[in-house]
Amino acid sequence: QVQLQESGGGSVQAGGSLKLSCVASGYTYSTISMGWFRQPPGKEREEVAAIYSGDATTCYADSVKGRFTISQDNAKNTLYLQMDSLVPDDTAMYYCALAPYGSSWLTWNWRSASLWSYWGQGTQVTVSS
């Protein structure tokens, strides 16, 4: 049974930083992509960033490019999201996701939440002005 557990959320002032982590367990796929999504209050879930570590393919939403960095430690089965220069619009529940596909799938499909196979429970990020 695949499990994803996020951590690292919290409250921070605008301009601050947070680093989210997501530990993945229970999967046997040899090829996986992982991603971060977020759901602001009263809004739909939206893509943030994704990665296929096999060839270092990364994808970012325009709203976070240059501020957020996605990375992965395969030895620890852990996905990270370094978030810098946070703004109030970054306030949301952040979710980790996993899909058993590689970079080609990622490039074309990463923005579609419905196409990801597994999800974590989320971690709350609140940015105050």
HUWO-V193384 format. One record per pair of residues at least 24 apart in sequence whose C-alpha atoms are under 8 Angstrom apart, sorted by the first residue. I is the first residue (numbers start at 1). J is the second residue. If there is no record, write none. Layout:
i=[I I]
j=[J J]
This chain:
i=[1 1 1 2 2 2 3 3 3 3 4 4 4 4 4 4 5 5 5 5 6 6 6 6 6 6 7 7 8 9 9 9 10 10 10 10 11 11 11 11 12 12 12 12 13 13 13 13 13 14 14 14 14 14 14 14 15 15 15 15 16 16 16 17 17 17 17 17 18 18 18 19 19 19 19 20 20 20 20 21 21 21 21 22 22 22 22 23 23 23 23 24 24 24 25 29 30 31 31 31 32 32 32 32 32 33 33 33 33 33 33 33 34 34 34 34 34 35 35 35 35 36 36 36 36 36 37 37 37 37 37 38 38 38 38 39 39 39 40 40 40 40 41 45 46 46 47 47 47 47 50 50 51 52 52 52 54 54 55 57 59 59 86 87 87 87 88 88 88 88 89 90 90 90 91 91 91 91 92 92 92 93 93 93 93 94 94 94 94 95 95 95 95 95 96 96 96]
j=[25 26 27 26 27 118 27 118 119 120 96 97 118 119 120 121 96 120 121 122 95 96 120 121 122 123 122 123 123 123 124 125 123 124 125 126 125 126 127 128 125 126 127 128 86 87 127 128 129 85 86 87 88 127 128 129 84 85 86 87 84 85 86 82 83 84 85 86 82 83 84 80 81 82 83 80 81 82 83 78 79 80 81 78 79 80 96 76 77 78 79 77 78 79 77 100 100 100 101 102 98 99 100 101 102 98 99 100 101 102 103 106 79 96 97 98 99 96 97 98 110 81 94 95 96 97 94 95 96 97 113 92 93 94 95 92 93 94 90 91 92 93 92 113 111 113 110 111 112 113 106 110 106 102 103 106 102 103 103 103 107 110 127 127 128 129 126 127 128 129 127 125 126 127 124 125 126 127 124 125 126 122 123 124 125 122 123 124 125 119 120 121 122 123 120 121 122]
